[in-house]
Amino acid sequence: MKEQHQQHINYFLSLKRIAIVGLSRKGSPANSIARKFIALGYSVIPIHSHIDKWEGIGCFPTLEQAVEAGNKPEGVFLFTRPELSAVITESCITLGISAVWMHGMMGIDPKFGRGLQQKTGSVDEESAEKAKKAGLVVIAGSCPMQHLEPLDPFHKCLRWINVKSGNL
């Protein structure tokens, strides 16, 4: 794994207050990721414009509203379409949030699976670069589930594939 990518992942995972954007009422991989963060002791701040509560935790419609209510996250995890990732990353810059992680199951620098990543991931390259220039720690790809121990068999396998193919 590229050393800088691992440093960014370690930094993000060292944060304790994580906003998660992309949760769903019906179920989504973002829901599983949020549950894993909670199980490991993280404080999760759900962000969703149409949900008042997610699994008993109050949701905020926007990052701005979470911050106004005294719930400023240290980092933001995005499980959204890239165009929404761009908008939220801009909010992270404006609000002074230190880190943003844009989901992409095929790793940070996919050589294998790039097309799948573009269709299913949250990475917006332009906003990722803008956030880096603004001083944020940016993880543009990969999935926390490939890094939060203990790994389930699927994510353990996916992590192995991404490491072996140079995607991480």
Secondary structure, 3 states (H helix, E strand, C coil): CCHHHHHHHHHHHHCCEEEEECCCCCCCHHHHHHHHHHHCCCEEEEECCCCCEECCEECECCHHHHHHCCCCCCEEEECCCHHHHHHHHHHHHHHCCCEEEECECCCCCCCCCHHHHHHHCCCCHHHHHHHHHCCCEEEECECHHHCCCCCCHHHHHHHHHHHHCCCC
